[in-house]
Amino acid sequence: MDDFVYAETDPAELARYREEVQTWMNENMPRRDPVNPWHPTQDDDERSSRNRELQRRLSDGGYAAVCYPKEYGGQSLTAAHQKIIDDVSMDFDMPILFSVPTLSICGPVILEFGTEEQKQRYIPAWIRGDELWVQFISEPSGGSDMAGALTRADRDGDEFIINGSKIWSTFAQRSDYALMLARTNWEVPKHRGLTMFIVPIHHPGIEIHPIQMVDRSEEFCQEFFNDVIIPAENVVGEVNDGWTVASRLLFHERAAVGNASPYTQGRHRNRTADGVEDLAAIARDHGGADVGRHRQRLGHMETLSRVEELLSARVVKGIEGGFLPAPAGSLVRLFHGLSRTERQTVAMEVQGDRALVWNEGEDTGAFGLEYVQRQQACIGGGTTEMARNIISERILGMPREPAADRDLPFNQVPRSG
Amino acid sequence: MVPGTLRGKRSNTPLNVTGWRCRGGIAPVRFDLSDDQEFFRETARRFIEAEVPISVVREWHDHPDGYPQSWWQAAAELGWTSLMVPESLGGGSISGRPIVDLTIVADEMGRGVTPGPFMPTNVVADTLGRSGSPDQQALLEGVVAGEVVLGWAFCEPGGDWTADSVSAAAVPSNGGYALTGTKVAVEAGAQAHHLLVTARTQDGLAQFLVPADAPGLTITPQESLDLGRRFAEVRLVGVPVDPEAMVGTPGTATEADVERQRQVMVVLQCADNAGSAAKVLEFTVQYAFDRYSFGRPLASYQALKHRFADMKLWSEASQAAVDGAADALADGADEARMVSVAKSYVGDHSVELMHDCVQMHGGIGVTYEHDLHLYLRRATVNRGLFGTPGDYRVGLSKMMGY
């Protein structure tokens, strides 16, 4: 399976579905807070329970994760149906937390590689809002070189014993399970000795440390594993074939980040980078005399937003029609990173000094803070440098970067520290 | 390092525009072409490759009109001038979405830096088909046959390509009008058989279809950065025209016509630039495979690979922006915004991409002998005429309420 299936859908059926979703949302989902639609709550416990409750509501209505097969609690509908739900739900409070990585990254991996028991056990639990998943993939020793994982899983009969550390898991402290990549064979080259596991997060031997980010939020965590025991039935795919699974996980991650996955649900809105209309109002009220430059900035921002949408659609169509290889998702990832950082910059500039110094009770500082953190958009979900490698090597066919660890048994690969 | 390991897997295969398998090995402009559109596109490409390869493009630089009339008639036989003309008047599109079909040709012409009065003829033909009188529409038969070339006299010295900046006057005289004013950068001005002149009347903006040999009309060829296409200055000194020369109704109706003409023109410019940017990227990628330095192909250096990745992104995003604008025009939905987005993005990125490709070529890239500058010249002209990317960003900002 190289890409998603986007079934042709009758426009009349879609129009009817849109109406149905709108009616249901009006009656069942809470509207976004009109005063502060951007950050409904900052409290992590509340955020977790709120998202679970909202997911349950969606699920009860039959509008949760509709592209999943019916036998696992989905609706077996098309990407077009999910897009309608996403469009309509922009005005409503949605369980965004379940979208990435649970439903759009971990989900399709289990669908593709999971055993029938795993699918029956886990998929309905996400869709109902009972269980939230994270990825235990990156390690402190390196983010981009994912196949260089040092976390070890040593087999002991029907069990594996895990030791090591993972990092950059999203909201792990409030989640339930993780997909974890660990090394099961050190005698073979790095891609051939990895295995993917399902790991219960709140489990003996696992310590979770939240990481404080620049804005002091604690969305990401680092985990430490000390002799954590995992049953062999929790292996996803084959033992030592974890890279095959991880490659597909990366594919789904790029699709989710690039807005090209049918399994994402609801859309994030970012006040500073997406609120173009709001920004025009801010420029009007507070922009001062610098009209010409603000106009360039706002026009630039609008251009980037629109072109990003058009590019996403083009890439989806291109992959679907065989005109572009599946790695073309990296084009969208690169565009997103670059346009997001530019848009953050523009938003900060339009706000002017109010983004830098503000009165107590005002929230204009968010623009300055997001500007300071803007490179996150070029790092998380795979760096823009990796995207450029993928585009040049796997779309343009240019020679791959030389790697000192290729074909070398992993225990002989030089590494830092 | 083993010699040869840095060779790209496709180092000896020519790349197509997407760098990947494409129908018939030839790249599509967009990914949703019907079989008919695909056939139309392929025919256009083969015609250009056979009739106007780059060596002929260079020969025609010295041709007084920029192209032989017989060639334009051959192009017209392929449908290049009939798409925007209604079927009832002898024209017809491929897909029922004429502007989309037209961008297919514009893209191919951009890839070939193909000369010819394609843009102004189609833009004016579109307006005649929509707003022209039956007598004016009778001309379209000749347009469809490639016998009649049309020009649009719009911009004035110091003007900014907006209708507001038009000051040419149409003064009532002898039961008709007398036209006075100066127009510049009129594409195909000296080749056109008829000129659509945008001017002001006491009833607001108006347009007149004026034969090129009208008394009081002086047409002087101008020099241009673009060596292929031709531009002229058009001076009107009391040019007498009948009331029947007016196209459409003065005031808001004509303002809408002018806006439409500008939008169609800009979409064609952007399609042309997206096509030529894709072509330039294609042969520059090939050059990076073929050119060795320090015992390695240029394509093996990460510093350059990353720049190629950015260029590939700009190229694909430009194409997406062109398609979005053409779709918006075809559907009559949000077209002002989407056309502005296209010019704002494609105008800048296509030209930047070409400058970067010059850089990738090194010294040979800045010679007259190399073809790169032919593309860059044309793309730069497209970028600036009918408004710069910056002008369209200002327009977008106004649409957003600022």
Chai-1 contact restraints between the chains, C-beta under 6 A:
chainA,res_idxA,chainB,res_idxB,connection_type,confidence,min_distance_angstrom,max_distance_angstrom,comment,restraint_id
A,A280,B,M400,contact,1.0,0.0,6.0,A-B,restraint_1
A,A280,B,G401,contact,1.0,0.0,6.0,A-B,restraint_2
A,A280,B,Y402,contact,1.0,0.0,6.0,A-B,restraint_3
A,A283,B,Y402,contact,1.0,0.0,6.0,A-B,restraint_4
A,R284,B,Y402,contact,1.0,0.0,6.0,A-B,restraint_5
A,R295,B,V394,contact,1.0,0.0,6.0,A-B,restraint_6
A,R295,B,S397,contact,1.0,0.0,6.0,A-B,restraint_7
A,Q296,B,R393,contact,1.0,0.0,6.0,A-B,restraint_8
A,L298,B,S397,contact,1.0,0.0,6.0,A-B,restraint_9
A,L298,B,M400,contact,1.0,0.0,6.0,A-B,restraint_10
A,L298,B,Y402,contact,1.0,0.0,6.0,A-B,restraint_11
A,G299,B,R393,contact,1.0,0.0,6.0,A-B,restraint_12
A,G299,B,L396,contact,1.0,0.0,6.0,A-B,restraint_13
A,G299,B,S397,contact,1.0,0.0,6.0,A-B,restraint_14
A,H300,B,R393,contact,1.0,0.0,6.0,A-B,restraint_15
A,E302,B,L396,contact,1.0,0.0,6.0,A-B,restraint_16
A,T303,B,V341,contact,1.0,0.0,6.0,A-B,restraint_17
A,T303,B,S344,contact,1.0,0.0,6.0,A-B,restraint_18
A,T303,B,Y345,contact,1.0,0.0,6.0,A-B,restraint_19
A,R306,B,V341,contact,1.0,0.0,6.0,A-B,restraint_20
A,V307,B,A317,contact,1.0,0.0,6.0,A-B,restraint_21
A,V307,B,A321,contact,1.0,0.0,6.0,A-B,restraint_22
A,V307,B,Y345,contact,1.0,0.0,6.0,A-B,restraint_23
A,L310,B,A320,contact,1.0,0.0,6.0,A-B,restraint_24
A,L310,B,A321,contact,1.0,0.0,6.0,A-B,restraint_25
A,L310,B,G324,contact,1.0,0.0,6.0,A-B,restraint_26
A,L311,B,A317,contact,1.0,0.0,6.0,A-B,restraint_27
A,L311,B,A320,contact,1.0,0.0,6.0,A-B,restraint_28
A,R314,B,A320,contact,1.0,0.0,6.0,A-B,restraint_29
A,K317,B,F31,contact,1.0,0.0,6.0,A-B,restraint_30
A,G318,B,F31,contact,1.0,0.0,6.0,A-B,restraint_31
A,G321,B,F31,contact,1.0,0.0,6.0,A-B,restraint_32
A,F323,B,T18,contact,1.0,0.0,6.0,A-B,restraint_33
A,F323,B,C22,contact,1.0,0.0,6.0,A-B,restraint_34
A,F323,B,F31,contact,1.0,0.0,6.0,A-B,restraint_35
A,L324,B,T18,contact,1.0,0.0,6.0,A-B,restraint_36
A,L324,B,W20,contact,1.0,0.0,6.0,A-B,restraint_37
A,P325,B,W20,contact,1.0,0.0,6.0,A-B,restraint_38
A,L331,B,L313,contact,1.0,0.0,6.0,A-B,restraint_39
A,L331,B,E316,contact,1.0,0.0,6.0,A-B,restraint_40
A,L334,B,L313,contact,1.0,0.0,6.0,A-B,restraint_41
A,F335,B,L313,contact,1.0,0.0,6.0,A-B,restraint_42
A,R388,B,H306,contact,1.0,0.0,6.0,A-B,restraint_43
A,R388,B,A309,contact,1.0,0.0,6.0,A-B,restraint_44
A,I391,B,A309,contact,1.0,0.0,6.0,A-B,restraint_45
A,I391,B,K312,contact,1.0,0.0,6.0,A-B,restraint_46
A,S392,B,K305,contact,1.0,0.0,6.0,A-B,restraint_47
A,S392,B,F308,contact,1.0,0.0,6.0,A-B,restraint_48
A,S392,B,A309,contact,1.0,0.0,6.0,A-B,restraint_49
A,I395,B,G19,contact,1.0,0.0,6.0,A-B,restraint_50
A,L396,B,G19,contact,1.0,0.0,6.0,A-B,restraint_51
A,L396,B,V285,contact,1.0,0.0,6.0,A-B,restraint_52
A,L396,B,F308,contact,1.0,0.0,6.0,A-B,restraint_53
A,G397,B,G8,contact,1.0,0.0,6.0,A-B,restraint_54
A,G397,B,K9,contact,1.0,0.0,6.0,A-B,restraint_55
A,G397,B,R10,contact,1.0,0.0,6.0,A-B,restraint_56
A,M398,B,G8,contact,1.0,0.0,6.0,A-B,restraint_57
A,M398,B,A299,contact,1.0,0.0,6.0,A-B,restraint_58
A,M398,B,K305,contact,1.0,0.0,6.0,A-B,restraint_59
A,P399,B,L6,contact,1.0,0.0,6.0,A-B,restraint_60
A,P399,B,G8,contact,1.0,0.0,6.0,A-B,restraint_61
A,P399,B,S300,contact,1.0,0.0,6.0,A-B,restraint_62
